Amino acid sequence: MARDKKSYLIVGLGRFGTSLCEKLAELGQSVIGVDSLSAPVLEMSDKISVAAQLDVTDVNALIKVGAKEVDVAIVTIGEAIEKIS
């Protein structure tokens, strides 16, 4: 059974966002991954269709990277739950 190719926007490239991007790309999907930090963007740049460093709270920046054209958008940012001593 062939799967339809969809496009995904993943906002936040932490552990969950990175894992999600990698799995979607492995399944042959088109993935745009964005984060405000350069390190995860560089890590994902060869693995997904588009990896961009931008202010993820800037609506215009998200639109420029293609947010309005994707089939699915997933926000994977949140508060860190680990306590640092």
N, CA, C and O atoms as a DFTB+ gen file, in Angstrom:
340 C
 N C O
     1  1       0.846      -1.178       0.000
     2  2       0.000       0.000       0.000
     3  2       0.893       1.244       0.000
     4  3       1.701       1.434       0.909
     5  1       0.746       2.072      -1.005
     6  2       1.557       3.284      -1.118
     7  2       1.010       4.380      -0.209
     8  3      -0.201       4.570      -0.094
     9  1       1.914       5.083       0.420
    10  2       1.512       6.196       1.284
    11  2       1.614       7.485       0.499
    12  3       2.521       7.665      -0.313
    13  1       0.678       8.374       0.749
    14  2       0.741       9.685       0.116
    15  2       1.849      10.490       0.773
    16  3       2.033      10.447       1.990
    17  1       2.587      11.226      -0.055
    18  2       3.630      12.090       0.483
    19  2       2.978      13.371       0.978
    20  3       2.229      14.026       0.253
    21  1       3.274      13.714       2.215
    22  2       2.759      14.932       2.818
    23  2       3.940      15.804       3.219
    24  3       5.080      15.348       3.292
    25  1       3.636      17.064       3.476
    26  2       4.673      17.978       3.947
    27  2       4.390      18.343       5.399
    28  3       3.245      18.565       5.794
    29  1       5.458      18.398       6.176
    30  2       5.368      18.640       7.613
    31  2       6.264      19.799       8.011
    32  3       7.370      19.953       7.494
    33  1       5.774      20.610       8.931
    34  2       6.581      21.648       9.571
    35  2       6.749      21.231      11.027
    36  3       5.766      21.064      11.748
    37  1       7.982      21.066      11.450
    38  2       8.282      20.731      12.838
    39  2       8.943      21.954      13.461
    40  3      10.026      22.365      13.045
    41  1       8.284      22.530      14.458
    42  2       8.792      23.719      15.140
    43  2       9.415      23.269      16.457
    44  3       8.714      22.843      17.375
    45  1      10.726      23.368      16.536
    46  2      11.463      22.926      17.720
    47  2      12.208      21.649      17.415
    48  3      11.596      20.615      17.152
    49  1      13.528      21.713      17.449
    50  2      14.356      20.551      17.118
    51  2      15.111      20.033      18.332
    52  3      16.318      19.796      18.280
    53  1      14.379      19.862      19.419
    54  2      14.936      19.195      20.589
    55  2      14.923      17.695      20.338
    56  3      14.848      17.256      19.191
    57  1      14.994      16.916      21.398
    58  2      15.026      15.462      21.231
    59  2      13.802      14.929      20.493
    60  3      13.936      14.134      19.563
    61  1      12.614      15.362      20.899
    62  2      11.398      14.868      20.259
    63  2      11.276      15.376      18.825
    64  3      10.983      14.599      17.916
    65  1      11.498      16.667      18.618
    66  2      11.384      17.238      17.279
    67  2      12.367      16.622      16.306
    68  3      12.011      16.334      15.164
    69  1      13.605      16.416      16.746
    70  2      14.627      15.803      15.905
    71  2      14.249      14.374      15.551
    72  3      14.360      13.964      14.395
    73  1      13.806      13.622      16.537
    74  2      13.400      12.242      16.308
    75  2      12.230      12.171      15.328
    76  3      12.206      11.323      14.436
    77  1      11.273      13.061      15.501
    78  2      10.115      13.115      14.621
    79  2      10.532      13.452      13.188
    80  3      10.064      12.819      12.242
    81  1      11.399      14.434      13.026
    82  2      11.904      14.797      11.699
    83  2      12.581      13.607      11.027
    84  3      12.324      13.313       9.859
    85  1      13.445      12.928      11.774
    86  2      14.188      11.801      11.212
    87  2      13.252      10.689      10.774
    88  3      13.444      10.106       9.707
    89  1      12.242      10.385      11.579
    90  2      11.298       9.311      11.244
    91  2      10.463       9.679      10.020
    92  3      10.269       8.852       9.129
    93  1       9.971      10.915       9.973
    94  2       9.168      11.355       8.825
    95  2      10.000      11.326       7.541
    96  3       9.515      10.889       6.498
    97  1      11.251      11.788       7.615
    98  2      12.129      11.763       6.444
    99  2      12.399      10.327       6.007
   100  3      12.424      10.028       4.813
   101  1      12.600       9.444       6.980
   102  2      12.823       8.029       6.696
   103  2      11.616       7.421       5.967
   104  3      11.770       6.518       5.144
   105  1      10.423       7.923       6.277
   106  2       9.202       7.451       5.633
   107  2       8.943       8.138       4.289
   108  3       7.913       7.904       3.657
   109  1       9.882       8.985       3.854
   110  2       9.778       9.621       2.556
   111  2       8.937      10.884       2.515
   112  3       8.526      11.329       1.443
   113  1       8.684      11.454       3.670
   114  2       7.872      12.667       3.735
   115  2       8.752      13.906       3.577
   116  3       9.957      13.857       3.824
   117  1       8.144      15.007       3.166
   118  2       8.832      16.281       3.037
   119  2       8.775      16.997       4.391
   120  3       7.692      17.224       4.931
   121  1       9.938      17.350       4.935
   122  2       9.994      17.894       6.293
   123  2      10.740      19.227       6.318
   124  3      11.852      19.348       5.805
   125  1      10.098      20.218       6.924
   126  2      10.734      21.498       7.223
   127  2      10.902      21.531       8.742
   128  3       9.917      21.444       9.476
   129  1      12.121      21.655       9.208
   130  2      12.388      21.731      10.639
   131  2      12.963      23.092      10.989
   132  3      13.897      23.558      10.338
   133  1      12.415      23.728      12.007
   134  2      12.911      25.046      12.410
   135  2      13.198      25.076      13.906
   136  3      12.541      24.402      14.699
   137  1      14.193      25.872      14.268
   138  2      14.557      26.047      15.666
   139  2      15.256      27.399      15.789
   140  3      15.782      27.932      14.812
   141  1      15.252      27.935      16.990
   142  2      15.932      29.214      17.216
   143  2      17.429      29.024      17.454
   144  3      18.180      29.999      17.443
   145  1      17.868      27.800      17.666
   146  2      19.283      27.500      17.905
   147  2      19.940      26.936      16.652
   148  3      19.312      26.188      15.902
   149  1      21.191      27.290      16.424
   150  2      21.878      26.844      15.207
   151  2      22.302      25.377      15.248
   152  3      22.259      24.708      14.215
   153  1      22.710      24.855      16.402
   154  2      23.240      23.490      16.466
   155  2      22.250      22.433      15.962
   156  3      22.626      21.619      15.118
   157  1      21.005      22.411      16.445
   158  2      20.089      21.386      15.934
   159  2      19.724      21.595      14.462
   160  3      19.454      20.629      13.748
   161  1      19.716      22.836      14.011
   162  2      19.431      23.115      12.601
   163  2      20.548      22.539      11.736
   164  3      20.279      21.898      10.720
   165  1      21.797      22.762      12.132
   166  2      22.932      22.203      11.392
   167  2      22.900      20.680      11.396
   168  3      23.192      20.046      10.382
   169  1      22.547      20.098      12.527
   170  2      22.479      18.637      12.636
   171  2      21.444      18.054      11.679
   172  3      21.655      16.979      11.117
   173  1      20.333      18.752      11.490
   174  2      19.248      18.227      10.655
   175  2      19.359      18.619       9.190
   176  3      18.623      18.086       8.359
   177  1      20.256      19.534       8.851
   178  2      20.294      20.102       7.502
   179  2      20.471      19.076       6.384
   180  3      19.959      19.281       5.283
   181  1      21.175      17.987       6.636
   182  2      21.373      16.963       5.611
   183  2      20.338      15.842       5.684
   184  3      20.335      14.947       4.838
   185  1      19.473      15.883       6.674
   186  2      18.534      14.785       6.893
   187  2      17.106      15.083       6.450
   188  3      16.324      14.166       6.203
   189  1      16.765      16.377       6.350
   190  2      15.392      16.755       6.022
   191  2      15.378      17.724       4.838
   192  3      16.425      18.223       4.426
   193  1      14.202      17.982       4.301
   194  2      14.080      18.843       3.110
   195  2      14.595      20.248       3.366
   196  3      15.372      20.773       2.568
   197  1      14.177      20.871       4.467
   198  2      14.601      22.232       4.818
   199  2      14.830      22.302       6.325
   200  3      13.987      21.863       7.108
   201  1      15.963      22.849       6.722
   202  2      16.249      23.114       8.132
   203  2      16.593      24.590       8.236
   204  3      17.476      25.074       7.528
   205  1      15.899      25.312       9.118
   206  2      16.100      26.758       9.190
   207  2      16.185      27.239      10.628
   208  3      15.415      26.822      11.493
   209  1      17.145      28.130      10.859
   210  2      17.252      28.788      12.160
   211  2      16.484      30.094      12.068
   212  3      16.780      30.942      11.225
   213  1      15.502      30.251      12.932
   214  2      14.704      31.469      12.943
   215  2      14.020      31.621      14.289
   216  3      13.997      30.698      15.103
   217  1      13.467      32.796      14.503
   218  2      12.688      33.054      15.718
   219  2      11.355      32.349      15.535
   220  3      10.515      32.795      14.754
   221  1      11.160      31.251      16.252
   222  2       9.957      30.435      16.052
   223  2       8.689      31.118      16.545
   224  3       7.589      30.603      16.339
   225  1       8.827      32.265      17.189
   226  2       7.639      33.024      17.602
   227  2       7.289      34.110      16.583
   228  3       6.308      34.833      16.759
   229  1       8.081      34.226      15.528
   230  2       7.873      35.239      14.489
   231  2       7.018      34.642      13.364
   232  3       7.504      33.841      12.564
   233  1       5.763      35.032      13.313
   234  2       4.827      34.490      12.328
   235  2       5.323      34.719      10.909
   236  3       5.231      33.820      10.072
   237  1       5.846      35.898      10.627
   238  2       6.331      36.189       9.271
   239  2       7.498      35.290       8.873
   240  3       7.584      34.863       7.721
   241  1       8.391      35.000       9.810
   242  2       9.512      34.103       9.523
   243  2       8.999      32.693       9.221
   244  3       9.504      32.026       8.318
   245  1       8.006      32.245       9.970
   246  2       7.426      30.918       9.719
   247  2       6.743      30.874       8.353
   248  3       6.847      29.877       7.640
   249  1       6.055      31.935       7.991
   250  2       5.401      31.992       6.680
   251  2       6.448      31.942       5.567
   252  3       6.255      31.253       4.565
   253  1       7.560      32.671       5.740
   254  2       8.616      32.695       4.721
   255  2       9.245      31.324       4.510
   256  3       9.670      30.995       3.402
   257  1       9.304      30.526       5.569
   258  2       9.918      29.202       5.441
   259  2       8.918      28.171       4.873
   260  3       9.293      27.038       4.572
   261  1       7.653      28.575       4.734
   262  2       6.678      27.688       4.102
   263  2       5.582      27.163       5.001
   264  3       4.912      26.194       4.644
   265  1       5.379      27.768       6.153
   266  2       4.397      27.266       7.119
   267  2       2.978      27.186       6.561
   268  3       2.215      26.298       6.943
   269  1       2.619      28.088       5.675
   270  2       1.255      28.082       5.136
   271  2       1.039      26.997       4.082
   272  3      -0.105      26.671       3.765
   273  1       2.107      26.438       3.541
   274  2       1.988      25.455       2.469
   275  2       2.035      24.004       2.948
   276  3       1.745      23.097       2.168
   277  1       2.389      23.764       4.202
   278  2       2.516      22.383       4.671
   279  2       1.155      21.767       4.967
   280  3       0.174      22.467       5.216
   281  1       1.123      20.437       4.932
   282  2      -0.108      19.711       5.271
   283  2      -0.307      19.623       6.777
   284  3      -1.434      19.685       7.269
   285  1       0.807      19.478       7.510
   286  2       0.748      19.276       8.960
   287  2       1.836      20.096       9.625
   288  3       2.980      20.103       9.172
   289  1       1.482      20.788      10.701
   290  2       2.470      21.518      11.502
   291  2       2.418      20.978      12.926
   292  3       1.343      20.809      13.501
   293  1       3.593      20.711      13.482
   294  2       3.691      20.166      14.834
   295  2       4.660      21.031      15.628
   296  3       5.803      21.231      15.219
   297  1       4.199      21.539      16.759
   298  2       5.038      22.350      17.631
   299  2       5.570      21.452      18.738
   300  3       4.801      20.859      19.495
   301  1       6.901      21.357      18.824
   302  2       7.514      20.461      19.802
   303  2       8.376      21.226      20.793
   304  3       9.345      20.685      21.325
   305  1       8.025      22.484      21.042
   306  2       8.789      23.266      22.013
   307  2       8.018      23.351      23.319
   308  3       6.790      23.277      23.341
   309  1       8.745      23.504      24.380
   310  2       8.106      23.598      25.689
   311  2       9.150      23.854      26.750
   312  3      10.312      24.133      26.451
   313  1       8.732      23.759      27.963
   314  2       9.633      23.971      29.085
   315  2      10.502      22.736      29.321
   316  3      10.044      21.606      29.154
   317  1      11.747      22.959      29.707
   318  2      12.628      21.845      30.082
   319  2      12.122      21.277      31.410
   320  3      11.855      22.019      32.356
   321  1      11.996      19.953      31.463
   322  2      11.483      19.343      32.697
   323  2      12.612      18.851      33.596
   324  3      12.372      18.488      34.747
   325  1      13.839      18.836      33.082
   326  2      14.958      18.401      33.903
   327  2      15.366      19.534      34.833
   328  3      15.327      20.705      34.455
   329  1      15.757      19.177      36.052
   330  2      16.278      20.177      36.993
   331  2      17.789      20.152      36.901
   332  3      18.410      19.089      36.904
   333  1      18.367      21.327      36.820
   334  2      19.824      21.440      36.761
   335  2      20.304      21.861      38.148
   336  3      19.863      22.872      38.694
   337  1      21.218      21.063      38.705
   338  2      21.741      21.367      40.039
   339  2      22.969      22.233      39.952
   340  3      23.547      22.591      40.978
